[in-house]
Amino acid sequence: SSGINAEYGGMSKMTSKVVMFNMDIGEGAAAAFEHGKDSIDKDHDKLAEQLGELRTALVSVKHDQEYMEVRDRTHSIINNSTNTRVVWWAFFEALVLLAMSLGQIYYLKRFFEVRRVV
């Protein structure tokens, strides 16, 4: 059996896109045992079929885990980037607040300064 699993992330035209493919190509369990079918009884056929289904399910779980790891890494990168931007923005805001406070102090000192006319 062959299977193709394609995942496409993101809809924005400004961000990079990730395309992930998983391809499994091979003979199914039934086709692999077709040659010796005369010597294998029905119980063995049923067991081989169940093993093939189990293998397919395990491969599917493995692919899902790999996809989740990629998603986790991607979201971790985005999260770290966002946190860094928030920290820098907070630092910038603190500097602006400090500058405005110093400016107001300077302005108020000049406003209430007593000027002597000679």
C-alpha positions as CSV (number, residue, x, y, z in Angstrom):
1,S,0.0,0.0,0.0
2,S,1.1,3.5,-0.5
3,G,0.1,6.6,1.4
4,I,0.9,10.3,1.1
5,N,0.4,12.6,4.1
6,A,0.8,16.3,3.2
7,E,0.6,19.1,5.8
8,Y,0.5,22.7,4.8
9,G,1.0,25.4,7.4
10,G,0.0,29.0,7.3
11,M,-2.2,31.1,5.2
12,S,-0.3,34.4,5.3
13,K,1.5,35.5,2.1
14,M,4.2,37.3,4.1
15,T,5.5,34.3,6.2
16,S,7.4,31.3,5.0
17,K,5.5,28.1,4.3
18,V,6.4,24.6,5.4
19,V,5.3,21.6,3.4
20,M,5.8,18.2,5.0
21,F,5.4,14.9,3.1
22,N,5.5,11.3,4.4
23,M,5.5,8.6,1.8
24,D,5.2,4.9,2.5
25,I,5.5,2.7,-0.5
26,G,5.6,-1.0,-0.3
27,E,3.7,-4.2,-0.6
28,G,0.8,-4.8,1.7
29,A,0.7,-7.8,4.1
30,A,-1.7,-9.7,1.9
31,A,0.4,-9.3,-1.2
32,A,3.6,-10.3,0.7
33,F,2.0,-13.6,1.8
34,E,0.3,-14.3,-1.6
35,H,3.1,-16.5,-2.8
36,G,2.9,-19.0,0.1
37,K,-0.8,-18.9,0.6
38,D,-1.3,-22.6,0.0
39,S,0.9,-23.5,2.9
40,I,-0.5,-20.9,5.3
41,D,-3.8,-21.6,6.8
42,K,-6.6,-19.1,7.5
43,D,-5.5,-18.3,11.1
44,H,-2.0,-17.3,9.9
45,D,-3.6,-15.2,7.2
46,K,-5.8,-13.4,9.8
47,L,-2.8,-12.9,12.1
48,A,-0.7,-11.5,9.2
49,E,-3.6,-9.2,8.2
50,Q,-3.8,-7.9,11.8
51,L,-0.1,-7.5,12.0
52,G,-0.2,-5.5,8.8
53,E,-3.0,-3.3,10.2
54,L,-1.0,-2.8,13.4
55,R,2.1,-1.8,11.4
56,T,0.1,0.7,9.4
57,A,-1.4,2.1,12.6
58,L,2.0,2.4,14.3
59,V,3.5,4.1,11.2
60,S,0.6,6.5,11.3
61,V,1.2,7.3,15.0
62,K,4.9,7.7,14.2
63,H,4.2,10.2,11.5
64,D,1.7,12.1,13.7
65,Q,4.4,12.3,16.4
66,E,7.0,13.6,14.0
67,Y,4.5,16.2,12.8
68,M,3.7,17.3,16.3
69,E,7.4,17.6,17.1
70,V,7.8,19.9,14.0
71,R,4.8,22.0,15.2
72,D,6.1,22.1,18.7
73,R,9.5,23.4,17.5
74,T,7.8,26.0,15.2
75,H,5.5,27.3,17.9
76,S,8.5,27.4,20.4
77,I,10.4,29.6,17.9
78,I,7.4,31.8,17.5
79,N,6.8,32.0,21.2
80,N,10.5,32.9,22.0
81,S,10.5,35.5,19.2
82,T,7.3,37.1,20.6
83,N,8.6,37.1,24.2
84,T,11.8,38.8,23.0
85,R,9.8,41.5,21.2
86,V,7.6,42.1,24.3
87,V,10.7,42.5,26.5
88,W,12.3,45.0,24.0
89,W,9.0,46.9,23.7
90,A,8.7,47.1,27.5
91,F,12.3,48.4,27.7
92,F,11.5,51.0,25.1
93,E,8.4,52.1,27.0
94,A,10.4,52.5,30.2
95,L,12.9,54.7,28.4
96,V,10.2,56.8,26.9
97,L,8.5,57.1,30.3
98,L,11.8,58.1,31.9
99,A,12.5,60.7,29.2
100,M,9.0,62.2,29.6
101,S,9.4,62.4,33.3
102,L,12.7,64.2,33.1
103,G,11.3,66.5,30.5
104,Q,8.3,67.4,32.7
105,I,10.6,68.0,35.7
106,Y,12.8,70.3,33.6
107,Y,9.7,72.1,32.2
108,L,8.1,72.6,35.6
109,K,11.3,73.9,37.1
110,R,11.6,76.5,34.4
111,F,7.9,77.4,34.7
112,F,8.1,78.1,38.4
113,E,11.5,79.7,38.3
114,V,11.5,83.2,39.7
115,R,13.0,85.6,37.3
116,R,14.5,88.8,38.5
117,V,14.2,91.8,36.4
118,V,17.2,94.1,36.8
